[in-house]
């Protein structure tokens, strides 16, 4: 028996390690939205080339342009904060699925005629694949559970 054959309540040690790596992708994604430069390197570190990301109001297909798409979405706000629950991850070989609750606070730009905050509770669901570079998200979608305040006006 090798250490990778050891079974825990959640699976083998290797499966548990893979699940932790997949969960970390979502955590890194959420933190980056609020605190990092979203560039092509950021997108490569988190997403597969054919990744699909769906927000309640828009969707992007493919890693190309994904960072710019996120920057444009975030530009509607002065600041944001994304808080995620621990992700529940299911690993099957080189593929995984995950879900987590996400609470977001969006701060409107000063001087807008609306309450300063827009809050949303969402359920994040996604899929990830093991690639030569490590685990990467191939699908990420958010379903709105509740909102408080006013979303930004569409251009």
C-alpha positions in Angstrom: 0.0 0.0 0.0 1.4 3.4 -0.9 0.4 6.7 0.7 -1.8 7.4 -2.4 -3.8 4.2 -1.7 -4.7 5.3 1.9 -8.5 5.9 2.1 -10.1 8.6 4.1 -13.8 9.3 4.6 -13.6 11.6 1.5 -11.5 9.3 -0.7 -7.8 8.5 -1.3 -5.2 10.9 -0.2 -4.6 11.8 -3.8 -8.3 12.5 -4.4 -8.4 14.7 -1.3 -5.3 16.6 -2.5 -6.8 17.0 -5.9 -10.1 18.3 -4.3 -8.1 20.8 -2.3 -6.3 22.0 -5.5 -9.6 22.5 -7.3 -11.2 24.3 -4.3 -8.1 26.6 -4.2 -8.8 27.6 -7.8 -12.2 29.1 -6.8 -10.7 30.8 -3.8 -7.8 32.3 -5.8 -10.4 33.5 -8.4 -12.6 35.3 -5.9 -9.7 37.0 -4.1 -8.1 38.1 -7.4 -11.4 39.8 -8.4 -10.9 42.2 -5.5 -7.2 42.5 -5.1 -5.1 41.6 -8.2 -4.4 42.6 -11.8 -6.5 40.5 -14.1 -4.3 39.8 -17.1 -3.7 36.9 -19.4 -1.3 35.3 -17.0 -4.1 35.4 -14.3 -6.5 33.7 -16.8 -3.9 31.0 -17.7 -3.3 30.2 -14.1 -7.0 29.5 -13.4 -8.8 28.5 -16.6 -8.6 26.0 -19.5 -8.3 27.4 -23.0 -11.9 26.5 -23.8 -13.3 27.7 -20.4 -16.8 29.2 -20.2 -17.7 31.7 -17.5 -21.3 32.8 -16.9 -22.5 35.7 -14.7 -26.2 36.3 -14.3 -26.0 39.2 -16.9 -23.4 37.9 -19.3 -21.2 35.0 -20.5 -17.8 34.6 -22.0 -16.5 31.5 -23.9 -12.8 30.8 -24.2 -9.7 31.9 -22.2 -8.8 34.5 -24.8 -10.2 37.8 -23.7 -11.4 36.4 -20.4 -9.3 38.8 -18.3 -10.5 41.9 -20.3 -14.1 40.7 -20.0 -13.7 40.4 -16.2 -12.1 43.9 -16.0 -15.0 45.4 -18.0 -17.5 43.8 -15.6 -15.7 45.0 -12.5 -15.3 48.5 -13.9 -19.1 49.1 -13.3 -18.1 49.4 -9.6 -15.7 51.5 -7.5 -14.8 48.4 -5.4 -16.0 44.8 -4.8 -15.6 42.1 -2.2 -16.3 38.5 -3.0 -16.6 36.1 0.0 -16.8 32.4 -0.8 -17.8 29.4 1.4 -15.5 26.4 1.3 -16.1 24.6 -2.0 -17.6 21.2 -2.1 -15.5 19.3 -4.7 -16.1 15.9 -6.3 -13.1 14.4 -8.2 -13.3 11.7 -10.8 -9.9 11.0 -12.3 -8.8 14.0 -14.2 -12.1 15.9 -13.9 -13.8 17.5 -11.0 -17.0 19.4 -10.2 -17.4 22.0 -7.5 -20.0 24.3 -5.9 -19.8 27.0 -3.2 -21.9 29.9 -1.9 -20.6 33.3 -2.7 -21.6 36.6 -1.1 -20.6 39.7 -3.0 -20.6 43.4 -2.1 -20.4 45.9 -4.9 -19.7 49.5 -4.1 -21.2 51.9 -6.7 -19.1 54.8 -8.0 -19.5 58.0 -6.0 -22.1 60.4 -7.2 -24.5 57.8 -8.6 -28.1 58.4 -7.7 -28.7 55.1 -5.8 -27.8 53.4 -2.5 -24.0 53.0 -2.3 -24.0 49.2 -2.1 -25.3 46.4 -4.2 -25.1 42.9 -2.6 -25.8 39.5 -4.0 -25.8 36.0 -2.7 -25.0 33.4 -5.4 -24.4 29.7 -5.8 -21.2 29.1 -7.8 -20.9 25.9 -9.8 -18.2 24.7 -12.0 -16.0 22.0 -13.5 -12.3 21.6 -13.6 -9.8 19.5 -15.5 -6.3 18.3 -14.8 -4.0 19.8 -17.5 -0.3 19.5 -18.0 0.0 22.8 -16.1 -2.2 21.5 -13.2 -5.9 21.8 -12.4 -7.8 24.5 -14.2 -11.5 25.6 -14.3 -13.3 24.7 -17.5 -16.7 26.0 -16.4 -17.8 28.5 -13.9 -21.3 29.8 -13.4 -23.2 31.9 -10.8 -26.9 31.6 -10.0 -28.4 34.4 -8.0 -30.1 33.4 -4.8 -30.8 37.0 -3.6 -30.0 40.6 -4.2 -30.1 43.7 -2.1 -29.8 47.2 -3.5 -29.6 48.2 -7.2 -27.4 46.7 -9.8 -25.5 49.0 -12.1 -27.3 50.5 -15.0 -26.6 48.8 -18.3 -24.9 50.9 -20.9 
